[in-house]
């Protein structure tokens, strides 16, 4: 008995979902490999002991030496608004115990609206090893410590780890002379214990800290650093005045600060000296001279021993780093606008159009329309947020990638090419699938599941089509906390889904849609043309990435998939099972995932323009020589980049103006991914392209709009040196 054609048609969407799931799994697999292999060398860690032969029944100091690369830093026990301190997990033999790490005093660092407590330059953490009395001389004492920390520069943060081993032998406790200078310097850098007394009081919305005792500190740079989170914001202004017998500091309490915290631990320091502080409690007091809670002299160990890991009851859970709300609002708005513009791109517009017209044809009631609108929105937002999570997570693990990272792998370009070709052939009528087609049967039967898949498909296939307004918005992921960054990526999906969401929820807009008719079949086939052009464009990118051999292999795989889809359509028209025809399609998909495409040739600058390949060193060299520079951050898969090349950058009149003005053009080709370019973009708070810089010989570097014109570039080349405009950074 033959299976009815409608029954087989109901199975097709499930295969499409499986195709999408396999595609997403391949994306995760491609990115996970290079991320896992990323090395950690921004802060080098080493461990040494005060003696290699500790004596039983005594305490021996252990030092962990942290040496950052130039421009990088680590974090104090309380990192402030953002960051992560050094964590140590020790493996020790019986008879040995090791205490908590003790930090030197931090310094305050403010970046992008966030304030953090950091260690600039090399720093040493001390801890104590206690050896039991019953450990016999000559006993081996193998130590292993697993360290984890966050290393940051001004534009990038990388979680790092190290496993360090140290072999000691129980003995007479003879000091290691070579290590002595390290331990002397480390001890001198620790906050001085027991010198100062602290009294804490709460007056309205402010904390008042009265510090008694002799402390020779520079009043112009003195600052109080709380070892626990939740007392006051790291960026909060501190008013410090001298008083008889000591100092008084006033600072606004955090919004989540408890009115009666149980104790306070911290450090009072200037740029050269530091003192440990501790108070046993505080409570709300009237506007009187004398606060009520005071302390005995504190020891350094009590103040800084893992204070963040042992919160007091008043602390509660560690709060999330506060975002720069203004930057977040700008980034979110830019992402939504960018998503809206993506709907006009040739790879997205057909899908949106067909989805909207499917409502008109199906005559869906208001409830069904709302369900499909919400499902389409959910699919779009889920996909952009997932891509953003991969991007943020990979960057946090030290992998230098940016937006559209998946297009830097030729296999991902090949998979997107196959997906675009399949959509184009479906729209052309070669075969039927109740996904983004006009039939709407499956979507009506299955509620919002089909709409969710269509929204996800639109967001996924939109990645080759970069649009204006997205660069600044997505670059915010470099500086915003993770929740805010993911909200920006979700905003991109919201912008893409917004037109269909409005159509689904506003009946008046549905009435404005054209009435169903025979014209819809013709319109559907017309929309296959931009999808076919998208597939051709991706084939061109594949050829640029992998050469002629890679392009030929990709076209063979695409031909195999097209034959399979033709077979599917042939069997559908005869009322037979379409499952058999999917065999070549699945084979093409598996080959596309598994194939090892030819290695791409090294990128070169276009010879006809006299451009040079970009590097930070070359850019700095030209700037030092006073040569005006135009930098083009581009990629073959970036649609707007290619448009700008043809209408503005590569025009004969533009190149003539550049030559006359002595402008050197640097091309930063990001087609295959380049860590140096990624880091440079990150230093400018960007993670996407197109991106253009113009550096006049004697003026600041300027950021140019994402849409260029020849007239704009000619004006820049011809303008007199020293002139300023609103585009200055």
Residue pairs with C-beta under 8 A, 6 or more apart in sequence:
2 575
2 576
2 577
3 576
3 577
4 575
5 572
5 575
5 576
6 441
8 572
8 576
8 577
8 578
8 579
9 432
9 433
9 434
9 441
9 442
9 572
9 578
10 434
10 442
10 445
11 578
11 579
12 432
12 433
12 434
12 435
12 442
12 578
13 433
13 434
13 435
13 442
13 446
13 449
13 450
13 453
15 582
16 433
16 435
16 453
17 453
19 419
19 589
20 453
20 456
20 457
20 460
22 589
22 593
23 415
23 419
23 460
24 386
26 411
26 412
26 415
26 593
27 390
27 406
27 412
28 390
30 406
30 409
30 411
30 412
31 390
31 394
31 399
31 401
31 405
31 406
34 399
35 394
35 397
35 398
35 399
38 397
38 398
38 399
39 398
40 151
40 158
40 160
40 161
40 162
40 398
41 69
42 68
42 69
42 72
42 151
42 153
42 158
42 160
43 66
43 67
43 68
43 69
43 72
43 74
43 149
43 151
43 160
44 66
44 67
44 68
45 64
45 65
45 66
45 67
45 147
45 149
45 162
45 164
46 64
46 65
46 67
46 164
47 62
47 63
47 64
47 65
47 143
47 145
47 164
47 166
48 62
48 63
48 65
48 166
48 176
48 179
48 182
49 60
49 61
49 62
49 63
49 129
49 166
49 168
49 176
49 179
50 60
50 61
50 62
50 63
50 175
50 176
50 179
50 180
50 183
51 60
51 168
51 171
51 173
51 174
51 175
51 176
52 168
52 169
52 171
52 176
53 168
53 169
53 170
53 171
53 172
53 173
53 174
54 60
54 129
54 131
54 141
54 168
54 170
54 171
54 173
55 131
55 170
55 171
55 172
55 173
56 131
56 132
56 133
56 134
56 135
56 136
56 137
56 170
57 131
57 132
57 133
58 130
58 131
58 173
59 128
59 129
59 130
59 131
60 128
60 129
60 131
60 168
60 173
61 126
61 127
61 128
61 129
61 183
62 98
62 126
62 127
62 128
62 129
62 143
62 166
63 124
63 125
63 126
63 179
63 182
63 183
63 186
64 86
64 88
64 101
64 124
64 125
64 126
64 127
64 145
64 147
64 164
65 122
65 124
65 182
66 74
66 86
66 119
66 122
66 123
66 124
66 125
66 149
67 122
68 74
68 121
68 122
68 151
71 153
71 154
72 151
72 152
72 153
73 109
73 118
73 119
73 120
73 121
73 151
73 152
73 153
74 85
74 86
74 118
74 119
74 123
74 149
74 150
74 151
74 152
75 83
75 84
75 85
75 86
75 106
75 116
75 117
75 118
75 119
75 149
75 150
75 152
76 85
76 103
76 106
76 117
76 118
76 119
76 225
77 85
77 101
77 103
77 227
77 304
77 306
77 307
77 308
78 85
78 117
78 225
78 226
78 227
78 228
78 229
78 307
78 308
79 85
79 116
79 117
79 118
79 150
80 108
80 114
80 115
80 116
80 117
80 118
80 234
81 114
81 115
81 116
81 233
81 234
81 235
81 321
81 322
82 114
82 116
82 321
82 481
83 116
83 117
83 118
83 150
83 152
83 157
84 148
84 149
84 150
84 159
85 103
85 149
85 150
85 308
86 101
86 125
86 147
86 148
86 149
87 147
87 148
87 149
88 101
88 127
88 145
88 146
88 147
89 145
89 146
90 98
90 143
90 144
90 145
91 143
91 144
91 145
91 146
92 98
92 141
92 143
92 144
93 140
93 141
93 142
95 131
95 132
95 134
95 135
95 139
96 129
96 130
96 131
96 132
96 135
96 141
96 143
97 129
97 130
98 127
98 128
98 129
98 130
98 143
99 127
99 128
99 129
99 130
99 301
99 305
100 127
100 301
100 305
100 306
101 125
101 126
101 127
101 306
102 125
102 126
102 127
102 190
102 300
102 301
102 304
102 305
103 119
103 123
103 125
103 190
103 304
104 119
104 123
104 124
104 186
104 189
104 190
104 191
104 274
105 189
105 191
105 225
105 267
105 269
105 274
106 117
106 118
106 119
106 225
106 267
107 117
107 118
107 119
107 120
107 271
108 115
108 116
108 117
108 118
108 223
108 225
108 234
109 115
109 116
109 117
109 118
109 120
110 116
110 235
111 154
111 479
112 324
112 327
112 479
112 685
113 235
113 323
113 324
113 326
113 327
114 235
114 321
114 322
114 324
114 479
115 233
115 234
115 235
116 234
117 225
117 234
118 152
123 189
124 182
124 185
124 186
124 189
125 186
126 183
126 186
126 187
126 190
129 143
131 141
131 170
135 141
135 170
136 170
137 170
137 171
137 172
138 169
138 170
138 171
139 169
139 170
140 167
140 168
140 169
141 167
141 168
141 169
141 170
142 165
142 166
142 167
142 168
143 165
143 166
143 167
143 168
144 163
144 164
144 165
144 166
145 163
145 164
145 166
146 161
146 162
146 163
147 161
147 162
147 163
147 164
148 159
148 160
148 161
149 159
149 160
149 161
150 157
150 158
150 159
150 160
151 157
151 158
151 159
151 160
152 158
154 683
155 478
155 479
155 679
155 682
155 683
155 685
156 395
156 478
156 679
156 682
156 683
157 396
158 396
158 397
158 398
159 396
159 397
159 398
160 398
190 274
190 300
191 267
191 269
191 274
191 275
191 276
191 300
191 303
191 304
192 273
192 274
192 275
192 276
192 300
193 276
193 297
193 298
193 299
193 300
193 301
193 303
194 276
194 297
194 298
194 299
195 213
195 214
195 215
195 275
195 297
196 211
196 212
196 213
196 215
196 246
196 268
196 275
196 276
196 277
196 297
197 211
197 212
197 213
197 294
197 295
197 296
197 297
198 209
198 210
198 211
198 212
198 264
198 277
198 278
198 279
198 294
198 295
198 298
199 209
199 210
199 211
199 212
199 279
199 291
199 292
199 293
199 294
199 295
200 207
200 208
200 209
200 210
200 264
200 279
200 281
200 282
200 291
200 293
200 294
201 207
201 208
201 210
201 282
201 283
201 285
201 290
201 291
201 292
201 293
202 208
202 253
202 259
202 260
202 282
202 283
202 284
202 285
203 284
203 285
203 286
203 287
204 287
205 252
205 253
206 250
206 251
206 252
206 253
207 231
207 232
207 250
207 251
207 252
207 253
207 257
207 282
208 248
208 249
208 250
208 291
209 224
209 248
209 249
209 250
209 251
209 264
209 277
210 243
210 246
210 247
210 248
210 291
211 246
211 247
211 248
211 249
211 268
211 277
212 245
212 246
213 245
213 246
213 275
215 246
215 247
215 268
215 273
215 275
216 273
217 247
217 268
217 269
217 270
217 273
218 270
218 271
218 272
219 240
219 242
221 270
221 271
222 240
222 247
222 268
222 269
222 270
223 238
223 240
223 268
223 269
223 270
224 238
224 240
224 249
224 251
224 266
224 267
224 268
224 277
225 266
225 267
225 268
225 269
226 232
226 264
226 265
226 266
227 265
227 266
227 267
227 303
227 304
227 307
227 308
228 264
228 265
228 266
228 307
228 308
228 311
228 312
228 315
229 308
229 311
229 315
229 318
229 319
230 254
230 256
230 257
230 258
230 261
230 311
230 314
230 315
230 316
230 318
230 319
231 253
231 254
231 257
231 261
231 264
232 251
232 252
232 253
232 254
232 257
233 252
233 254
233 322
236 251
236 252
236 254
237 251
237 252
238 249
238 250
238 251
239 249
239 250
239 251
240 247
240 248
240 249
241 247
241 248
241 249
242 248
247 268
254 319
256 316
256 319
257 314
258 314
258 315
258 316
259 283
259 284
260 281
260 282
260 283
260 284
260 314
261 281
261 282
261 312
261 314
261 315
262 280
262 281
262 312
262 313
262 314
263 278
263 279
263 280
263 281
263 312
264 277
264 278
264 279
264 282
265 277
265 278
265 298
265 302
265 303
265 304
265 307
266 276
266 277
266 278
266 303
267 274
267 275
267 276
267 277
267 303
267 304
268 274
268 275
268 277
269 275
276 298
276 299
276 300
276 302
276 303
276 304
277 295
277 298
277 303
278 295
278 296
278 298
278 302
278 303
279 293
279 294
279 295
280 293
280 294
280 295
280 296
281 293
282 291
282 292
282 293
283 292
283 293
285 291
285 292
308 318
311 317
311 318
320 481
320 483
321 481
322 481
323 480
323 481
323 484
324 479
324 480
327 476
327 479
327 480
328 476
328 480
328 484
328 487
328 488
330 472
330 473
330 476
331 472
331 473
331 474
331 475
331 476
331 480
331 484
331 488
331 491
332 473
332 487
332 488
332 491
333 473
333 491
334 469
334 470
334 472
334 473
335 469
335 470
335 473
335 474
335 488
335 489
335 491
335 492
335 494
335 495
336 491
336 492
336 494
336 495
336 498
337 469
337 473
337 495
338 467
338 468
338 469
338 470
338 473
338 474
338 492
338 495
339 384
339 491
339 492
339 493
339 494
339 495
339 496
339 497
339 498
340 495
340 496
340 498
340 499
341 467
341 468
341 469
341 495
342 348
342 462
342 465
342 467
342 492
342 495
342 496
343 349
343 352
343 496
343 499
344 467
345 462
345 465
345 467
345 639
346 465
346 530
346 531
346 533
346 534
347 420
347 461
347 462
347 464
347 465
347 530
347 531
347 534
348 458
348 461
348 462
348 465
348 496
349 527
349 530
350 423
350 427
350 436
350 527
350 528
350 530
350 531
351 423
351 436
351 454
351 457
351 458
351 461
352 458
352 499
352 500
353 523
353 527
354 427
354 436
354 437
354 438
354 524
354 527
355 376
355 436
355 451
355 454
355 458
355 500
356 499
356 500
356 503
356 513
357 438
357 513
357 514
357 516
357 520
357 523
358 437
358 438
358 439
358 440
358 443
359 369
359 372
359 440
359 503
359 504
359 510
359 513
360 510
360 513
360 514
360 515
360 516
361 438
361 440
361 516
361 520
362 440
362 443
362 444
364 372
364 444
366 507
368 444
368 447
369 503
369 504
369 505
369 510
370 504
370 505
371 447
371 448
371 451
372 443
372 447
372 448
372 450
372 451
372 504
373 451
373 500
373 501
373 503
373 504
373 505
374 448
374 501
374 504
375 447
375 448
375 449
375 450
375 451
375 452
375 455
376 448
376 451
376 452
376 454
376 455
376 497
376 500
376 501
376 504
377 455
377 493
377 494
377 497
377 500
377 501
378 448
378 452
378 455
379 451
379 452
379 453
379 454
379 455
379 456
379 457
379 458
379 459
379 497
380 455
380 456
380 458
380 459
380 493
380 494
380 496
380 497
381 455
381 459
381 490
381 493
381 494
381 497
382 452
382 456
382 493
383 455
383 456
383 459
383 460
383 493
384 459
384 489
384 490
384 492
384 493
384 496
385 486
385 489
385 490
385 493
387 406
387 459
387 463
387 489
388 477
388 485
388 486
388 488
388 489
388 490
388 492
389 486
389 489
390 405
391 401
391 402
391 403
391 405
391 477
391 489
391 687
392 477
392 482
392 485
392 486
394 401
394 405
395 401
395 477
395 478
395 687
396 482
400 673
400 675
400 678
400 679
400 682
401 408
401 673
401 678
402 670
402 678
402 681
402 682
402 686
402 687
402 688
402 689
403 466
403 470
403 474
403 687
403 688
404 463
404 464
404 466
404 635
404 637
404 638
404 688
404 689
405 673
406 412
406 463
407 413
407 416
407 463
407 464
407 541
407 635
407 637
408 635
408 670
408 671
408 672
408 673
410 542
410 545
410 546
410 550
410 597
410 600
411 592
411 593
411 595
411 597
413 538
413 541
413 542
413 545
413 637
414 538
414 542
414 554
414 557
414 592
414 595
414 597
415 589
415 592
415 593
416 461
416 463
416 464
416 538
417 535
417 538
417 539
417 542
417 554
417 558
418 557
418 558
418 561
418 588
418 589
418 592
419 457
419 460
419 461
420 461
420 531
420 532
420 534
420 535
420 538
421 532
421 535
421 558
421 561
421 562
422 561
422 565
422 585
423 436
423 457
423 461
423 528
423 531
424 528
424 529
424 531
424 532
424 534
424 535
425 431
425 528
425 562
425 565
425 566
426 432
426 433
426 435
426 436
426 437
426 528
426 565
427 437
427 524
427 525
427 527
427 528
427 531
428 525
428 528
428 532
429 521
429 524
429 525
429 569
430 565
430 566
430 569
431 565
431 566
431 568
431 569
431 572
431 578
432 439
432 569
432 572
434 440
434 441
434 442
434 443
434 450
435 442
435 450
435 453
435 454
435 457
436 454
436 457
436 458
437 524
438 520
438 521
438 524
442 450
443 449
443 450
443 451
443 454
455 493
455 496
455 497
455 500
458 496
459 493
459 496
461 534
462 496
464 534
464 537
464 538
464 541
464 637
464 639
465 639
466 638
466 639
466 640
466 641
466 688
466 689
466 690
467 640
468 640
468 705
468 706
468 707
469 706
470 492
470 688
471 686
471 688
471 689
471 690
471 691
471 706
472 685
472 686
473 488
473 491
473 492
474 488
474 489
474 492
474 686
474 687
474 688
475 681
475 684
475 685
475 686
475 687
475 688
476 484
476 485
476 488
476 685
477 485
477 488
477 489
477 687
478 682
478 685
478 686
478 687
479 685
480 488
502 509
503 509
503 510
503 513
504 510
535 558
537 639
538 637
539 551
539 554
539 555
539 558
540 636
541 636
541 637
541 671
542 550
542 551
542 554
543 550
543 551
543 554
544 600
544 636
544 671
545 597
545 600
545 636
545 671
545 672
546 553
546 554
546 597
546 598
546 599
546 600
547 598
547 600
547 601
549 598
550 597
550 598
550 600
553 595
553 597
553 598
554 592
554 597
557 588
557 591
557 592
557 595
558 588
560 584
560 587
560 588
560 591
561 584
561 585
561 588
561 589
563 584
564 581
564 582
564 583
564 584
564 585
564 586
564 587
564 588
565 581
565 585
566 581
567 580
567 581
567 584
568 578
568 581
568 582
568 585
569 581
570 581
571 577
571 578
571 580
571 581
572 578
600 672
603 613
603 669
603 671
603 672
604 613
605 611
605 612
605 613
605 667
605 669
606 650
606 667
608 650
609 649
609 650
609 655
609 665
610 655
610 659
610 665
611 632
611 665
611 666
611 667
612 618
612 664
612 665
612 666
612 667
613 666
613 667
613 668
613 669
614 631
614 633
614 666
614 667
614 668
614 669
614 677
615 676
616 676
616 680
618 666
619 629
619 631
619 666
619 695
622 629
622 664
622 666
622 695
623 629
623 695
626 697
626 698
627 662
627 663
627 664
627 697
628 661
628 662
628 663
628 664
628 694
628 695
628 696
628 697
628 717
629 663
629 664
629 665
629 666
629 693
629 694
629 695
630 658
630 663
630 664
630 665
630 666
630 692
630 693
630 694
630 695
630 713
630 716
631 665
631 666
631 668
631 692
631 693
631 694
631 695
632 641
632 645
632 649
632 665
632 666
632 667
632 668
632 692
633 668
633 670
633 677
633 681
633 689
633 690
633 691
633 692
633 693
634 641
634 645
634 667
634 668
634 669
634 670
634 671
634 689
634 690
635 641
635 669
635 670
635 671
635 689
636 642
636 671
637 671
638 670
638 689
638 690
640 690
640 706
640 707
641 689
641 690
644 690
644 692
644 707
644 708
647 708
647 709
647 710
648 654
648 708
648 709
648 710
648 712
648 713
649 665
649 708
649 713
651 710
653 710
653 714
654 710
654 713
654 714
654 717
657 663
657 713
657 714
657 717
657 718
658 665
658 713
658 717
660 717
660 718
661 717
661 718
663 717
668 674
668 677
668 680
669 677
670 677
670 678
670 689
678 687
681 687
681 688
681 689
681 691
684 691
684 703
690 706
691 703
691 706
692 703
692 704
692 705
692 706
692 708
693 701
693 702
693 703
693 704
694 701
694 702
694 704
694 716
695 701
695 702
696 702
696 716
696 719
696 721
697 721
698 721
698 722
699 721
699 722
699 723
699 724
699 728
700 724
700 728
700 729
701 729
702 716
702 725
702 727
702 728
702 729
703 727
703 729
704 712
704 716
704 727
705 712
